């Protein structure tokens, strides 16, 4: 299951106009000058390793260029508390996967599209690892310089939210949804959420009240609610969200609360069904085993009875207390030929 960070990241930056403002902010002006960012489109799929899905999310865009074939922009969002020192290598792997899929979709292509890698980081301590592939290579500067033509010496663009303040995010040249999203991602603690509330309110006040934006705002409030510290009172979070939303957004906060309740009920039902299935299976196996054992015991007593061989009280108790299928099966085989109870048990 995807994380709430993954959901809010893709809900916001999956909107081309929001992603465009992010790329215009982060990419060098010389690169932006070569891109027709108004043509930005989201490509389906993910290229992440399965074990990273809980702490990372990704989006791939295609964009037309002003002087050549389309280019691809690949954005990875890292929302774990520690740095991934191997990020440059991971990005290289993901870029190769992007190219592999592109070749599968374009089997007659002789060239690959340009891929621009970006990292949006939301760790608590800020980004401390390198931002280029060369930083991962264990070689002297002299050797790196000499071997540069033979190495994938790329650098990725970094947007480190941990290094920013709420006011700095508020004044960024981003789409309003992008700024509000970044503030939500930045507010990793209740203290940060409280400090970011005025900035969030000022942005929320500017948003249109169309159906798409209101649906996104509801998802945003769900995200803030779900990522709040578990020891924070519900009433405190609700008060913060109502302050962010303002009078015109009360219904959106109510919708978020109802969605959380529905999610909780669904999870409870799923957990209940899962537990019930496990318990039912265990009980079924236990009942089936006991019925099988009892069937073997009945078979033994029947075989002895048909052959007029009496079974003593001690023998009946021994038979009743035996819960080993192999032993009972052996006794049943002996019961059809043994001349006495003692011979059956001894065989």
C-alpha positions in Angstrom: 0.0 0.0 0.0 1.3 3.4 -0.9 2.1 5.9 1.9 0.2 9.2 2.5 3.3 11.1 1.3 3.2 9.3 -2.0 -0.5 10.1 -2.4 -0.3 13.8 -1.8 2.9 14.1 -3.9 1.3 12.5 -6.9 -2.1 14.3 -6.4 -0.3 17.7 -6.5 2.6 17.2 -8.9 0.6 14.9 -11.1 -1.2 18.1 -12.2 0.9 19.4 -15.2 0.4 23.1 -14.2 1.7 22.4 -10.7 4.7 20.3 -12.0 5.5 23.0 -14.5 5.9 25.7 -11.8 8.2 23.3 -9.8 10.4 22.6 -12.8 10.6 26.3 -13.7 11.8 26.9 -10.1 14.4 24.2 -10.0 15.8 23.6 -13.5 18.6 25.9 -14.7 17.3 28.8 -16.8 19.4 27.6 -19.7 17.6 24.2 -19.6 14.1 25.7 -19.2 14.8 27.9 -22.3 15.1 24.7 -24.4 11.9 23.2 -23.1 8.3 23.8 -24.0 7.0 23.4 -20.4 3.5 24.2 -21.5 3.4 20.7 -23.2 4.3 18.8 -20.0 2.5 15.6 -19.6 2.6 12.9 -16.9 3.7 9.4 -18.0 2.1 6.4 -16.3 4.0 3.9 -14.1 6.8 3.9 -11.5 10.4 2.9 -11.7 11.2 2.5 -8.0 12.6 -0.6 -6.3 9.8 -2.3 -4.4 11.5 -1.9 -1.0 11.5 1.9 -1.4 7.8 2.4 -2.0 7.2 3.2 1.6 9.7 6.0 1.7 9.9 7.2 -1.9 7.5 8.2 -4.7 8.3 9.1 -8.3 6.7 10.8 -11.4 7.9 10.8 -15.0 7.0 13.6 -17.4 7.4 14.1 -21.1 8.0 17.5 -22.6 8.5 18.9 -26.0 11.8 20.8 -26.7 12.3 23.8 -28.9 14.9 22.4 -31.1 14.6 18.6 -31.2 12.7 15.5 -30.1 10.8 15.4 -26.7 12.7 15.0 -23.5 11.8 13.3 -20.2 11.9 14.7 -16.7 12.1 12.2 -13.9 11.3 13.3 -10.3 11.9 11.2 -7.2 10.4 12.3 -3.9 12.3 11.0 -0.8 10.4 11.4 2.4 12.4 9.3 4.9 14.2 10.8 7.9 17.7 9.8 6.7 19.7 10.5 3.6 20.0 7.9 1.0 23.8 8.1 0.2 23.3 5.9 -2.8 20.7 8.1 -4.4 22.9 9.1 -7.4 23.3 5.4 -8.2 19.6 4.7 -7.7 18.7 7.5 -10.0 21.0 6.1 -12.6 19.2 2.7 -12.3 15.8 4.4 -12.6 17.0 6.4 -15.6 18.1 3.2 -17.3 14.7 1.7 -16.5 13.1 4.7 -18.1 15.2 4.2 -21.2 14.5 0.4 -21.3 10.7 1.0 -21.2 11.1 3.7 -23.9 12.9 1.3 -26.1 10.3 -1.3 -25.6 7.7 1.2 -26.6 9.8 2.4 -29.6 11.6 -0.7 -30.8 12.9 0.9 -34.0 14.5 3.9 -32.2 18.2 4.5 -32.8 18.5 7.1 -30.1 17.4 7.7 -26.5 15.5 10.7 -25.2 17.2 13.0 -22.8 16.3 12.3 -19.1 16.6 15.1 -16.5 16.7 13.7 -12.9 15.4 15.7 -10.0 15.1 14.8 -6.3 12.6 16.4 -3.9 13.8 15.7 -0.4 11.8 15.9 2.8 14.1 14.5 5.5 14.3 16.1 8.9 18.0 16.8 8.9 18.3 18.1 5.4 20.3 16.5 2.5 23.9 15.7 3.4 24.9 13.3 0.6 26.3 14.2 -2.8 24.2 15.3 -5.7 26.4 13.8 -8.5 27.4 10.4 -9.5 31.1 11.2 -9.1 30.7 11.6 -5.3 30.0 7.8 -5.2 33.1 6.8 -7.0 36.1 5.8 -4.8 38.9 7.4 -6.8 41.3 10.3 -6.6 40.3 13.6 -8.2 43.1 13.1 -10.8 41.8 9.7 -11.8 38.2 10.9 -11.9 39.2 13.7 -14.2 41.2 11.3 -16.5 38.4 8.7 -16.6 35.5 11.2 -16.9 34.8 10.2 -20.6 34.3 6.6 -19.5 31.9 7.2 -16.5 28.2 8.3 -16.2 29.2 11.7 -14.7 25.7 13.2 -14.2 24.3 15.5 -11.5 20.7 15.6 -10.3 18.8 18.7 -9.3 18.0 18.8 -5.6 15.1 20.5 -3.9 15.7 20.1 -0.1 12.6 21.1 1.8 14.2 20.6 5.2 16.5 23.5 4.6 13.6 25.9 4.1 11.3 27.8 6.4 7.6 28.1 6.1 7.9 31.7 5.0 10.5 30.7 2.4 8.1 28.1 0.9 5.3 30.7 1.0 7.3 33.1 -1.2 8.5 30.5 -3.7 7.5 31.0 -7.3 5.3 27.9 -7.4 1.7 27.1 -8.3 -0.4 27.7 -5.2 -1.2 23.9 -5.0 2.5 23.2 -5.2 3.3 25.7 -2.4 0.6 24.3 -0.2 1.8 20.8 -0.8 5.3 21.6 0.0 4.2 23.3 3.3 2.3 20.1 4.1 5.3 17.9 3.4 7.5 20.3 5.4 5.2 20.3 8.4 6.5 16.9 9.8 5.7 17.7 13.4 2.8 19.4 15.2 5.1 22.3 16.1 5.9 22.8 12.4 2.2 22.4 11.4 1.2 25.1 13.9 4.0 27.4 12.7 3.0 26.8 9.0 -0.8 27.4 9.6 -0.8 31.1 8.8 1.1 30.5 5.5 -1.2 27.6 4.6 -4.2 29.8 5.3 -2.9 32.6 3.1 -2.5 30.2 0.2 -5.8 28.3 0.7 -7.6 31.6 0.6 -6.3 32.2 -3.0 -7.4 28.8 -4.4 -10.4 28.5 -6.7 -13.4 26.7 -5.3 -13.9 24.5 -8.4 -14.7 20.8 -7.9 -11.1 19.6 -8.7 -9.5 22.0 -6.3 -11.9 21.2 -3.5 -11.3 17.4 -4.0 -7.6 18.0 -3.8 -8.0 20.2 -0.6 -10.0 17.4 1.0 -7.1 15.0 0.2 -4.7 17.5 1.5 -6.5 17.8 4.8 -6.7 14.0 5.0 -2.9 13.9 4.6 -2.3 16.4 7.3 -4.7 14.5 9.6 -3.0 11.1 8.9 0.5 12.4 9.3 -0.1 14.3 12.5 1.7 12.9 15.6 -0.2 9.9 17.0 -0.3 11.5 20.5 -1.9 14.7 19.3 -5.6 15.2 20.2 -8.1 15.0 17.4 -9.7 18.2 18.4 -6.3 20.0 18.1 -5.7 18.8 14.6 -9.3 19.6 13.6 -8.9 23.2 15.0 -5.7 23.6 12.9 -7.3 22.4 9.8 -10.3 24.6 10.2 -8.0 27.6 10.6 -6.2 26.6 7.4 -9.4 26.1 5.5 -11.2 29.2 6.7 -15.0 29.6 6.8 -15.3 28.8 3.0 -13.4 25.5 3.5 -15.2 24.0 6.5 -17.1 21.5 4.3 -13.7 20.3 2.9 -12.5 19.6 6.4 -15.7 17.8 7.3 -15.3 15.7 4.1 -11.8 14.8 5.1 -13.0 13.7 8.5 -15.7 11.5 6.9 -13.1 10.0 4.5 -10.9 9.2 7.4 -13.8 7.5 9.3 -14.6 5.5 6.2 -11.0 4.5 5.8 -10.9 3.4 9.4 -14.1 1.4 9.1 -12.8 -0.2 5.9 -9.5 -1.1 7.5 -11.3 -2.5 10.5 -13.5 -4.6 8.3 -10.5 -5.9 6.3 -8.6 -6.7 9.5 -11.7 -8.3 10.9 -12.2 -10.5 7.8 -8.5 -11.4 7.7 -8.5 -12.4 11.4 -11.8 -14.2 11.0 -10.4 -16.1 8.0 -7.3 -17.1 9.8 -9.2 -18.2 12.9 -11.7 -20.0 10.8 -9.0 -21.8 8.9 -7.2 -22.8 12.1 -10.5 -24.0 13.6 -11.3 -25.8 10.4 -8.0 -27.6 10.4 -8.3 -28.4 14.1 -11.9 -29.7 13.6 -10.8 -31.7 10.4 -7.9 -33.3 12.3 -10.1 -34.2 15.2 -12.7 -35.7 13.0 -10.0 -37.7 11.2 -8.6 -39.0 14.5 -12.1 -40.0 15.7 -12.8 -41.8 12.4 -9.6 -43.9 12.9 -10.7 -44.7 16.5 -14.2 -45.8 15.2 -12.5 -47.9 12.5 -10.4 -49.7 15.1 -13.3 -50.4 17.5 -15.5 -51.6 14.6 -12.8 -53.9 13.2 -12.3 -55.4 16.6 -16.0 -55.7 17.2 -16.7 -57.4 13.8 -14.0 -59.9 14.7 -15.5 -60.4 18.3 -12.4 -59.2 20.0 -13.3 -57.3 23.2 -11.7 -53.9 24.0 -11.0 -53.3 27.7 -11.6 -50.1 29.5 -7.8 -49.5 29.6 -7.7 -50.2 25.9 -10.5 -47.7 25.2 -8.8 -45.1 27.3 -5.5 -45.6 25.4 -7.4 -45.4 22.1 -9.2 -42.2 23.2 -6.0 -40.5 24.4 -4.0 -41.1 21.3 -3.8 -38.1 18.9 -1.2 -39.4 16.6 -2.4 -40.2 13.1 0.4 -42.6 12.2 -0.1 -44.6 15.4 -3.9 -44.9 15.0 -3.4 -45.8 11.3 -1.0 -48.6 12.4 -3.4 -49.9 15.0 -6.2 -49.9 12.5 -4.1 -52.0 10.1 -3.4 -54.4 13.0 -7.0 -54.5 14.2 -8.1 -56.4 11.0 -5.7 -59.3 11.7 -4.6 -59.3 15.4 -5.9 -62.1 17.6 -6.3 -59.9 20.7 -6.3 -56.4 22.0 -2.7 -56.9 23.3 -1.5 -58.1 19.9 -3.0 -55.0 18.2 -1.3 -52.5 20.6 1.9 -54.5 20.5 2.2 -54.7 16.7 
